[in-house]
Amino acid sequence: MRGPNSGPSVMVRFSERVFSEKSLLWSALLVLLAVAGIAVHQFRLRTYTLYKDDFAFVARSLTFERWRDHFLDFHAQHWMPVFHTITGLLCQMRQSLTDLPVLLRGGAVLAYVLAGLGVGELAYLLCGSRLAACTASLVFWVTSVHASILQWYAASCVSWSIAFTTAALSLWIRYVSRGGLMKGAGAAIATVLAFGSWSAGILVAPLFLAVLISAPGLVSQPSARRRAMVALLALVVLTAIWIGLLPVVHPSRHAVTDAEGRTLGEAMNPVRALEFTFRRLSEQVLFGNLAVLDPQLPRLTGVLYGLGLVGTILVLWKKKRLGTAPVWTGLAWMILGFCLPMLFRWRVGYTYLRDFDWYGAWPQCGAGLIAAAVVERALRVRPGRAKPPSKARVALLLCLAAVVMFLSHEPIATRRALPLAFPHQRAQLAELELVAHAARQHEIPEEIVREALGPYRIQGAFAFDGLQLLRLPQTGRAWNVEAVRKLLHEVLEYGTVAPEGDGRDR
């Protein structure tokens, strides 16, 4: 029984903290910012269709058996079991193939929201205010810099990786500052999930190291730092060993080669990677956030602008006494976020890499942390101000900033979405559903269906055979190919299937 002097229960304290007037105001503001960020991409989201790699992920995850056989496969040199699992869960929610674009769009939106919330939570821990959290989320959400991670499902693996990375960093920070086995276990799990979503999740280790170096006051006890670092480094080492041994166990997967089959040592070029990094910092982070569409700066000019951006941030940190932890962590995130993929992709060519805007999502997280530090300093610690501005004024300023960013970036996001719209794709998915239904109803084996129809080309899929999206019977009745062809044509009526075959009996 609780004594007369006992404090409020845990649930009461939680309710008071979450449902207080102050918390509700900031939560409502975050919701508005998230809606504004999604609205920037409204045109593409209204006409959401599958594109290129989406079909490969769906084909591998459409059923539990396919997911079990393929979730450990590498995709474009990335080990992505977590993203394959998320795709499989979304596919299990479908009623038919025509539901896939809507479900995958929901997954991309969810990942985008969680990533922005994670960046805001990290800014809150490093800066110590809700203003910083809302600013960081605003910079991440309301932009066209990384349109693909919301507009293209396959690129949303980057959003999931960011969401898990920010969760891992937040939990590591709480673990080293307060201790607790559950926080440490959660941080370790989130670290694995971040790397399993996209390879850049390995940056959890250097980013957490940047936090510890720039904010040593976060560590309450020396032993806590040792425990955290040992756990984190052990995960990184074990992951590296696993990847190194994978080609021995599965030689066909070529896990440690670049896109052209070179080993990682042969593929890396740190000098070119740094050059590409500073050029992308200037074009995507600096001019991109200023709503300048693809400035295409000359090589030297781009590098100088990138170096100037980093130098300006350091000057502001020194002169204006910005928070050390968010600035240094943000800079590490900006530079490493570009440098890691450029280290292995530089052979593609810088002109071609301009189209890989999902690489800009990681540096955008760092830009959000730095913007949070700048805004926090400008509005809260101005010389001569007796007290900080009211919450209503701060909320109004952030809403105005969101409106300005929306008006600046929405036309760019709309323009970039046009090549991804395929108006006949849903009709083709419906036709495939009819083919699968007919095959199951009439017990037509998959081999006969493939011979009767030939490859089924879907808009946006290019060299992908749409029949891979179907779960067709493996055995069945002895059908004549011509009879199956005629039957399927009657089912499809005037569909887009182009019959091919030589008419031989099976």
N, C-alpha and C positions, 0 to 999 in steps of 0.2 A: 504494500500500500504506500502511496506517495505521501510524504510528510507535508506539513503546512508550509514549509519554507522551500519546498522543491521548486526548481525552475520549470518552465514550460516543456512539454514533450517535444521530441524531435519533429513530429508531424506539424505541431503548432508553429515551431520556429521556421520550418520549411514553408508553411503556408503564409506566414507573415512576411517572409523574405520575397517569395515569388509573387504574391498578390498585393504587395504594397503599391501605393500610388506611383512611386518612383519606378519600380520595376515594370509596372504595366505600361507606363509611358515609353520607356526604352524598348520594351518588347513590341509595342505597336509600331514604333518607329522602324524597328528592324523588319517587321512584316511589310511595311510600306516600301522600304528600300529593296527588299527581295522581289516584290511585285513589279517595281520599276525596272529592276534588272532583267526580269523575265520578259517584260513588255518591250524592251529594246529589240528583242528577237521575235516579236509577235508574228511577223509575216511568215517566217520559216516554220514556226511552231504550228501555225494554222494549216500549213500544207506539208506536214511532216511525212517523209517517205524514207525508205531504206536506201543505203548507198554503199557500194563497194564492200568494204570489210564487214559491214553489218551482216551480210548474208553468211559469211564464213562463221562469225560468232554464233548466229542463230542456228545454222546447220549443225554445229558441234554441240549445241546445248538444248536442242529442241525436245529431246526425251532424256530420261534419266540414264538410259544405256549409253546414249551418245555422249552425255556429259561425263560419265564415268570413264569412257574410253579416251576422251580428248581434253579433259580439264587441265591436265598437266602439260599439254602441248605448248610450244613456243609459237608466238604470232609476231612476225616481223622482228625477230630477235628479242622479243619481250616475253618473260614468263608471267602469265596472267591467270592463275587458277582462281583467284578471288573474283575477277571480272567475268570469267566464264561461269562461275557459280551464280553471280548476280543475274547474268543473262539467262541462265537456266531457270531461275526462280521467276523471272518475268515471263518467260515462254510458257511456264506451267500455268500461268494465270489466263492464258488465251482461251477463247471459245472456238476460234477459227483462225486461219492464217491472216485474214483481213484485220484482226485485232492487233497484230504485231506492231505496226507503226505507232499506234496509240500507246501501247504498253511500253515500248522502248522510249518513246517521247517522255512518258512519265518517269522512267528511270533516269533519263538524262537531266530532267528538271529537278528531281529529288537530289541527285548527286551535286548539281550546281548550287542548290540551296544549302545543302550540308557543308559544302566546301566554303561558301561565304560565311556561314555561321562559325565554322572552325577557325577561319582567319580572324573573325571578330573576337572569338573567345581567347585566342592567343594574344591578340592586341590588348585585351582586357588584363590578362595576367602580366604582360610586360610593361604596360603603361599605368595600370591601376585605375581605370575609369571606363564607364560605359560610353562616354563620348568617343574615346579611342576605339572601342569595339565597333560602334556604328560607323565610324569613319573608315576603318579598314574593310568592313563588309561592303560599304558603299563603293569604294574603289574597286573591289573585286567584282561586284555584281553589275554595276551600271556602266558597262563599257562594251565596245565592239572589238577590243584587242584580241580576245580569245573566243571569237564567235563559234568556232567549230565545236568546242566542248559542250555547248548546249544545242547546237543545230545539227550535229552529226553524232549518232549514237556511239559509233566505234571510238570517237575521240573522248567520250565521256569517261573512259577509263582514267583519264588524267584527273577529272573531277573527283572520282572515287579515291584516287591515290592522294590527292590533296586533302580530302576530308579525313582519311585515316591518318595522314601525316600530321595534320594539325591536332587531331585527337591524341596521337602518340606524344607529340611535344607537350601538349597541355597536361597530360597525365604524368609525363616524366618530370615536368616542373613541379607539379603538386607533390609528387613522390619525394623529390629531393628537398622540398621545403617543409613538408609535414610528415613524411613517412607514410607507412601503411602498406600492408601486403597486397590489398586489393588494387590500390593505385599502381603499384609496381607490376602486378600481373596484367592489369588492363593496358598499361603502357607497352609491355612486351607483346601482347596480342595485337594491339593497334599497329605496332612497328612491322610485324609480319604481314598484316593485312595491307599496309601501305605498299610494301614491296611486291606483294602478290597481285596488286591491282595494276601497277605499271612500274617499270624498272626504276624510274626516278625516285620511287619511294625509299631507295637506299640512302637518300639524302637526309633521312631522319638523324643519322649519326652525326654528320658534320654540323647540321643545324642545331642540334641539341648541345654540341660542344661549343658552338658560338654563343648560345644562351648562357651556358655556365661561365664562359670566360668574360662575357660582357656584364653579367649580373651575378657576381659571386655571393651577394647577399641573399639570394634565393635559397642557398643551401643552409639548412639549420644546423646540421651536424656533419663533421668530416666523413663519418662512416656512411652517411646517406649518399654522398657523392660517389664514394667508392662502390657502393652496392649498385647504384644506377649505372655508372659507367661500365662496370664489369658485366652487368646483365645486357646492356645495349651492345657493347663490343662483342660479347659472346654470340649474340644473335647475328651480327654482321659477319663474323668469322665463319660461323656454321653455314650461313647462306652462301658465302663465297666458296666454301669447300664443296657444298652440294652442287653448285653450278659448275665448278671445275671438274667434278667427277661425273656429271651427267652425260657428257659425250662418250665416256667410257662405257657407261651402262646402256645408253641409247645413242649409238653412233649416228643414226639417221637424222637426229634432231638438230645437230650442228648448233648447239646452244651458245658456244663462245666464238661465233664468227659474225662478221658484219653482213650486210645485205648481199655483198658480192663474194662471200665465202672466205674472206681474209680472217685471220685470227685477230683478237683484240689488240695485241701488241702491234701487228702490222697496220691495223686500221687507224689507230690513234695518231693524232697530230696536234699537240697542245698549242702550238703557235697559231695555226689556222683556227683552232677552236676559240682561242681568246679573241682573235680578230673578228670572227663571226659573232661572238658574244657581244662585244662592244658595239658592233654595227646594229645588231638586233635591239640592244638596249636603247640606242638612239632612235631607231625607226619605229619599234613597236611599243616600248615602255614610255618614251618621252613623247614623240610625235603621235603615236597611236592613241595615247590617253588624251591628247589635245585634239582628237578627232581629225587628224590629218591622214587621209587614206593613202597608204603605200607611198611614202615620200621618195623612195628609191634614191637615197643619197649616194654620191660617189664613195668609193672605198675608203679613202683617207678621211674624207669629211665625216663619214659615219663613225669611224673609230674615234675621231676627235670629239664628236658630239657625245659619244658614249663615255669617254673618259671625263669629259666636262660634266656630265650628269653625276657621275660618281664623286668627282671633286666638289661639286656644289653641295651635295648631300653632306660630305665631310665638313665643309666650311660651316654649313648651318648647324651641324652637330656641335662644332667647337664654339662658334660665336653665340649661338642662341641657346646653348645648353639643353639641347634636345636629349631625350632619354637614351642612354647608351645602349641598353638591351634591345629596344625595337629597331634602332638605327643599324647597329652592327648585325643583328640577326636578319634584318631586311636586306642589307647589302649582300650578305652571304647568300641569301635566298635568290636575289636577283642574278648574281653572277654565276653561282653554281647551277641555278635552274636552267640557264641557257647553255652554260659551258659543258655540262654532262652530255646532253644529246648531240651538241655540235662536235664533241670529241670523236664521235663515231659516225656522224652523218655528214661531215664536211665534204666528203668526196661527191656527194649529190650535187653540190654547187650552190652558191649563195642565192642566186636568182631563183632557183627551184625551192630552196628552203623558205623563201618569203611566204609561200603558200601554206607552210606548216604552222599555222597560227596557234595550234594547241600547245606548241612549245612555249608560248608566251604566258600560259596560265600560271606556271610556277613562279616566274619572275614577278607576275602581277601580285602574288601574295606578299612578296617582299616590298613592292611599292605600296601596298596597303598598310603594312606595318610602319613604314617611314612616314606616309601621309598621316597616320594616326598620331605619331610622335609630334609632327609639325603642328597639326591642328590643336592637339592637347596643350602644347606650349603657347600657341598664339592666343587661345581663348581663355585659358585657365590661369596662366602665370604671367600676365602682362604687367610690366612695371607701373606702379601708381594705382593699380586697381585694388580697391578695398576688398572686394569680394568677387567671386566668379559670376559670370552672367547666369541668368535664370535658366532653368531647364527648358522652359517654353521657347526662349530665344535660341538656345542651342539647337533644339529640335527643328525650329523654323529654318535656321541656316542650313542644316543638313537636308531638309526637304527641298529647299531652293537649289542646293547643289545637285541633288538628284534630278530635279527637273531640267536644269541646264545640261547635265551630262546626258540625260535621256534625249533631249532635243538635238544634241550634237552627234550622238552615236547611232540613233535609230535609223537614219537614212543609210549609213554605212552598212549596218547589219542587214538591212533589207536588200541592199544591192548585192551583198556577198551571198545571200541565200538563194538567189535565182537559179544557179546551176544545179542545186540539189533537189529541185521540185520535179517529180515525175508523175504527170496526171493520170496515166493509165496503169500505174503499178498496183493499186488496190484491186482493179478489175482483173489483173493477171493473177494476183494472189487468190482471188475468188475462183478463178478457173482452175488453179491448182487444187484447191479444196474440192472442186467437183471431180477432178481426176482421181484423187485419193478416195473419195466416197464411192465412186464407181468401181474402182479396183477392189475395195473391200467388199462391196455388195456382190460383185460377180466373181470374186475369188480369182482375180487376175494377178499372177506373180509379177514382182517388180521387174524382172528381166524382160518379160513380154511387154510391159508398159513402156519401158525405155526403148525397146526395139520398134514399137509401134509409133511412138511420138518423136523420138530423137531428142536432142537437147532443147530445153525450153528456156528461151532467153527472156529475162525480166529487165524492165527499164531500171537503169542504175546499177545493174549487176555485172554488165559487160560479159566476161568469160565464164560466169557462174551458171551452172545448170539448175534451173528452178526445181527440178524433180528431187534434188537433194533436200529440199525442205519438207518432203512428204515421208510419212511412215507407211510404206506400201507392203503388202503381203509378200513374204519370202517364198512361200509355196502356195499352190492353188490348183485349179483345174487346167487341163491341157487345152490351151487356146490357140487358135490360128491367128497369126499376126494381123492378117488383113481383116479378120472379123473384129479383132480388138480395135484396130484403127477406125473401122466403121462405127463401132459402138461408141468410142470416145468422141468421135466427131458428132454423133447424134446427141451425146450428153452436152457437149460444149456448144452445139448449134453453130453459130457463126463466130466462134472464139478465135484467138490469135495463134493457136497451136499450128505449126507448120509440119504436116506429116512427112516422115521420111521412112524408108525401109524398102526391102526388096520383095516383100510379099511371100516369103517362104514360110511353110508350116513349121510349127514347133512340135 
